[in-house]
Amino acid sequence: MGDLGTSLKWDSVIPSSFGCDPDLGPSIHQQMKACEKKYGKKKLSDIVSLLNAPRRTAVYDPISSWNALSQSADPLRILSPSASTSIRRLHEARQQVRLEVERCSRGPGTGPKFSGDGKVAMVRIHSAASIHPVIATRWANTLKSSKLKIVMCANDGYLTSEVDFEGELMTNFSCRIAKSALEREEVNIIAMLTEYASRVPGLRDSMGDNFARGHKEASGGIVKTSDFEKLWRVMSDSEEGETLFVLHVLHAYIASASSTRVEESTQTFKTKE
């Protein structure tokens, strides 16, 4: 389940049958603009933060968000913790999330590690709360490097009882594009994760459909902890120019019908390096 958001572009993705046709009333985009004007974007963002909080806690109780929302005729009511028991729970949950984020962001060993090529920063945490997306976003907004492209937070403690069908522990991880990279170039997280995984034979298939989920700017997954270790090892051992070499070999393999020609192409590339 993903987070609610306050900055969605609706007009281009919602068909006319869902209210974008002027004859059917105002579009969802227009309704959102009207809400922002009436209540203020800052207050709406606070409300969204509160509604997202319960599902991030170790208890994982999104039903509290539903109860608070369904019982509120006015969204501003949610900003008052004394309004009802359900709304008070939202405020308690947000505070719990804040404290857990701070716990996992301070102290020895909580800082990021960098891949060998400098393109990935990884933060490793152990938390029963779903805070890895929050921490990935926080570091993505603060880390700066001329090579850095994505920031990844791996959580070995979320849903610790969750195991795959073979009984192996799983690691949840979230990736975000570094803010400094957004100012330089377009980054595709899914493509980068897939390329790193392709360097270990069989690793991409082993991680399955829950690897590199989401979209190109905010991806992640749930994979076997042993597979995640292999993925990070590949990243740690990577060097500048290695990605270019791998892509060259793949291109040569696809373009050439002769295994001899593929070998010659690869050898030529190595010689040039």
C-alpha positions in Angstrom: 0.0 0.0 0.0 1.4 3.4 -1.0 1.2 6.8 0.7 -1.4 9.4 0.1 0.0 12.5 -1.6 -0.9 16.2 -2.1 0.9 16.8 -5.5 -0.9 14.6 -8.0 -1.6 15.6 -11.7 -5.0 14.1 -12.4 -6.1 15.6 -15.7 -3.9 13.6 -18.0 -4.6 10.2 -16.4 -8.3 10.2 -15.4 -10.7 9.5 -18.2 -13.7 11.7 -18.9 -16.1 9.2 -17.4 -14.5 9.9 -14.0 -15.4 13.5 -14.0 -13.0 15.3 -16.3 -15.8 15.9 -18.8 -17.1 19.5 -18.2 -20.7 18.1 -18.7 -20.1 15.8 -15.7 -19.0 18.4 -13.3 -15.6 19.6 -12.1 -12.6 17.4 -12.7 -10.7 15.8 -9.7 -7.8 18.1 -10.5 -10.2 21.1 -10.2 -11.6 19.7 -6.9 -8.1 19.3 -5.5 -7.3 22.9 -6.4 -10.5 24.1 -4.8 -9.5 22.2 -1.6 -6.1 23.7 -1.5 -7.6 27.1 -1.9 -10.1 26.5 0.8 -8.0 24.8 3.4 -4.4 25.7 2.5 -1.8 23.3 1.1 0.2 23.3 4.4 -2.8 22.1 6.4 -3.7 19.5 3.8 -0.1 18.2 3.8 -0.3 17.9 7.6 -3.6 15.9 7.3 -2.0 13.6 4.7 1.0 13.0 7.0 -1.4 12.1 9.9 -3.4 9.7 7.7 -0.2 8.0 6.5 1.2 7.5 10.0 -0.7 4.5 11.3 0.3 2.2 8.5 4.0 3.1 9.1 4.0 2.0 12.7 5.0 -1.4 14.0 1.3 -2.0 14.8 0.3 -1.3 11.2 -3.3 -0.2 11.7 -4.5 1.7 8.6 -8.0 1.1 9.8 -7.4 4.0 12.3 -6.9 6.3 9.3 -10.1 5.1 7.7 -12.1 5.6 10.9 -10.8 9.1 11.4 -11.5 10.1 7.9 -14.9 8.6 7.6 -16.0 10.2 10.9 -14.8 13.7 9.9 -17.2 15.9 8.0 -14.5 18.6 7.8 -10.8 17.6 7.1 -9.5 20.3 9.4 -11.0 18.3 12.3 -8.2 15.7 11.8 -5.7 18.3 12.9 -7.2 18.4 16.4 -6.0 15.3 18.5 -8.8 15.8 21.0 -11.5 15.6 18.3 -12.0 11.8 18.7 -10.3 8.6 19.8 -9.5 7.7 16.1 -8.0 11.1 15.4 -5.9 11.0 18.6 -4.5 7.7 17.4 -3.3 9.4 14.2 -1.3 12.0 16.2 0.1 9.3 18.4 1.1 7.2 15.4 2.9 10.2 13.8 4.9 10.8 16.9 5.8 7.1 17.1 7.0 7.3 13.5 9.1 10.5 14.1 10.8 8.9 17.1 11.6 5.7 15.2 13.0 7.7 12.3 15.2 9.6 14.7 16.4 6.5 16.4 17.4 4.9 13.1 19.0 8.1 11.9 21.4 8.9 14.8 24.3 7.1 16.4 27.1 4.9 15.2 26.5 2.9 12.1 23.5 4.8 11.0 25.2 6.8 8.2 25.2 5.8 4.5 27.6 3.6 2.8 28.5 4.2 -0.9 28.8 1.9 -3.8 32.2 1.5 -5.5 31.1 3.7 -8.4 29.7 6.3 -6.1 26.2 6.2 -7.7 24.4 4.5 -4.8 24.2 5.4 -1.1 22.8 2.7 1.2 21.5 3.1 4.7 20.8 -0.1 6.7 18.3 -0.1 9.5 16.5 -2.6 11.7 13.0 -1.4 12.5 9.6 -3.0 12.9 8.1 0.2 11.4 7.8 0.9 7.7 10.1 3.9 7.8 12.6 2.9 5.1 10.8 5.1 2.5 10.9 8.0 4.9 14.6 7.6 5.6 15.5 7.1 2.0 13.7 10.4 1.1 15.4 12.2 4.0 18.9 11.2 2.9 18.1 11.8 -0.8 17.3 15.4 0.1 20.6 16.0 2.0 23.4 13.9 0.4 25.4 15.6 -2.3 27.9 14.1 -4.6 28.8 14.6 -8.3 28.4 10.9 -8.9 25.5 10.0 -6.6 22.2 9.1 -8.3 20.1 7.1 -5.9 19.7 6.6 -2.1 18.6 3.3 -0.8 17.3 2.4 2.7 17.2 -1.3 3.5 15.2 -2.5 6.5 15.9 -5.9 8.0 13.5 -5.5 10.8 10.2 -4.8 9.1 7.8 -7.8 9.1 10.6 -9.9 10.6 8.2 -12.8 10.8 7.7 -12.6 7.0 9.6 -15.4 5.2 9.4 -16.7 1.7 8.2 -20.2 0.8 11.7 -21.6 1.5 11.7 -20.1 5.0 14.3 -17.4 4.3 14.2 -14.0 6.0 13.3 -11.0 3.7 14.7 -7.5 3.4 12.5 -4.5 2.5 14.2 -1.6 0.8 13.2 1.7 -0.8 15.1 3.9 -3.2 14.8 7.5 -4.1 16.6 9.8 -6.5 19.2 12.0 -4.9 18.2 15.6 -5.1 21.6 16.6 -6.4 21.2 14.1 -9.3 17.8 15.5 -10.3 19.5 18.8 -10.9 22.0 17.1 -13.3 20.2 14.4 -15.3 17.3 12.0 -15.6 17.7 8.9 -13.4 15.8 5.7 -13.8 16.0 3.7 -10.5 14.4 0.6 -11.9 16.9 0.4 -14.8 19.8 0.9 -12.5 18.7 -1.8 -10.0 18.1 -4.2 -12.8 21.5 -3.5 -14.4 23.3 -4.1 -11.1 21.4 -7.3 -10.5 22.2 -8.5 -14.1 25.9 -8.7 -13.1 25.3 -11.8 -11.0 24.0 -14.8 -13.0 20.5 -15.8 -11.8 20.2 -13.0 -9.2 17.5 -11.1 -11.0 15.3 -14.2 -11.4 15.9 -15.2 -7.8 14.6 -11.9 -6.5 11.3 -12.3 -8.5 8.5 -9.8 -9.1 8.9 -8.0 -5.8 12.3 -6.6 -6.9 12.5 -3.0 -8.4 8.8 -2.3 -8.0 7.1 1.1 -8.2 8.3 3.5 -10.8 11.5 4.9 -12.1 11.7 7.8 -9.5 10.7 5.8 -6.4 11.4 2.1 -6.4 12.3 -0.7 -4.0 11.2 -4.1 -3.2 11.0 -7.1 -0.8 13.7 -9.7 -1.5 15.5 -12.5 0.3 18.1 -11.1 2.7 20.7 -13.3 1.1 19.9 -11.9 -2.3 20.0 -8.4 -1.1 23.5 -9.1 0.3 24.5 -10.2 -3.2 23.0 -7.1 -4.7 24.9 -4.8 -2.3 28.1 -6.7 -2.8 27.8 -6.1 -6.6 27.2 -2.4 -5.9 30.1 -2.2 -3.4 32.5 -3.8 -5.8 31.4 -1.8 -8.8 33.8 0.7 -10.3 33.5 3.7 -12.6 33.1 2.5 -16.2 31.9 -1.0 -15.3 28.4 -0.2 -16.3 29.5 0.9 -19.7 31.5 -2.3 -20.2 28.5 -4.5 -19.3 26.2 -2.6 -21.6 28.7 -2.8 -24.4 29.0 -6.6 -24.1 25.2 -7.0 -24.0 24.8 -4.8 -27.1 27.5 -6.9 -28.9 25.8 -10.1 -28.0 22.4 -9.0 -29.3 23.7 -7.4 -32.4 26.0 -10.2 -33.5 24.7 -13.6 -34.8 28.2 -15.1 -34.4 29.7 -15.9 -31.0 33.1 -15.2 -32.6 32.1 -11.7 -33.4 30.8 -11.1 -29.8 34.2 -12.2 -28.4 36.1 -10.0 -30.8 33.9 -7.0 -29.9 34.4 -7.6 -26.2 38.2 -8.0 -26.6 38.4 -4.8 -28.7 36.5 -2.9 -26.0 38.9 -4.2 -23.3 41.9 -3.2 -25.4 40.5 0.3 -25.7 40.1 0.6 -22.0 
